[in-house]
Amino acid sequence: MTVAWFFIGLLSLMALNIPVALCMAGVAVGYLLLTGSAPIELVVQRMINGADSFVLLAIPFFLLAGSLMNAGGVTRRLMEFARSLVGHIAGGLSHVTVVTNMIMAGMSGSAVADCTGTGSILIPAMIRERYSPAFAAAITATASTIGPIIPPSIPMVIYAAIVNTSVARMFLGGFVPGVLMGLFLIGIGYGISRRRGYPREPRASLRHLLGSAKESILALMMPVIVLGGILGGAFTPTEAAVVAALYAFVLGAFVYGELRLRHLPAVAEEVIVGTASVMLIVAAATPFGWLLAAERAPQALAAAFSVLTQPWQLLLALNLLLLLLGCFMESLSILIILSPVLAPIIAAAGINDTHFGVVLVLNLMIGAVTPPVGVLMYIVCRIAQVSIVDFAREAFLPILALIAVLMLITFYPPLVVWLPNLVMK
């Protein structure tokens, strides 16, 4: 019963439009004040301990890498390379958006950074080419969900830190699902574009294709360096994030020559605000999660799911729960609150933690584009100047494509675990 009151209190505070971090911390403080079961200082102590993790240091550096890429001309060159590859297909710019996000996914690990970087350039370009502004917003938002699936991935780093699993296995597990997401979105974009008569770009000549590849080759090496270094044992995921940020800085400042001193304050502000938002939620979720554990919430949830005797039944139920929660809660909050609660249930059911981790992150990315609280939805609606209703109407089919991929990887685990098992034996 106490657990139910926890969530009632949390949802009540969120309904008042209070930031979710303060909601979680407020519930923890209220519980201790009402019960007197522990000193109030314990909340602060748990918050500090929750944020004190070497793995979580990867977050600001991956955010920094994404911001430096946008400011240093890396993103623009990747877009030009994607345009030369797929721009000649019907609905060319929509495919350029998807392919660019697939490439950038191997660099920043942040859906927000990818959405902002590609959306600020490609949404206006699509609108100028007479694409529907709502369609341009929808395809950009859904394509940017690929960012945290293809490695590196900030949500996967957080999940691995919470459940104590391998970051490298999580990264490898996201490759195939991320590619499937891109292919499904390209298929949806092609069908819509053919039906509506959206334009295609002129076919790039071989010379232009090779030229854009040459311009982008150093940027395309970043995922190879980051993931290759982790798998080769050259550096940890946290150190890989530092390498990614340094590499993006060198490319933007010294190779492409577009990153200037005047850009650095805006880059720093973006990274500081983003890191503070994430880490405050991580810290506030720690005492909240500790109290849930003390009240035996995992055991209560396990008992509720005990009627589901087959792993596929449990996964289906959890998918439905996560998709529903994603409509009303911020994705990172769900990840941090539910990961420690669901981990023992998943283990007891014999479900691979890497498999479930990728399923969980993809669920949360779908939530980031669904009304009424999807953060990616708000970013693209602001850029495209469209209403949430118009966005939702155009995003319906792309979101269905993402859900189709979710169902595939849920019920056919080799799509996730094959590559980690192959590479890491």
Secondary structure, DSSP 8 states (H G I E B T S, - for coil): -HHHHHHHHHHHHHHTT--HHHHHHHHHHHHHHHH-SS-THHHHHHHHHHH--TGGGHHHHHHHHHHHHHHTTHHHHHHHHHHHHHTTSTTHHHHHHHHHHHHHTTT---HHHHHHHHHHHHHHHHHHTT--HHHHHHHHHHHHTTTTTSSS-HHHHHHHHHHT--HHHHHHHTHHHHHHHHHHHHHHHHHHHHHHT--------HHHHHHHHHHHHHHHHHHHHHHHHHHTTSS-HHHHHHHHHHHHHHIIIIIS----GGGHHHHHHHHHHHHHHHHHHHHHHHHHHHHHHHTTHHHHHHHHHTT--SHHHHHHHHHHHHHHHHHHS-HHHHHHHHHHHHHHHHHHTT--HHHHHHHHHHHHHHHTTSTTT-HHHHHHHHHHT--HHHHHHHHHHHHHHHHHHHHHHHH-THHHHHHHHHHH-
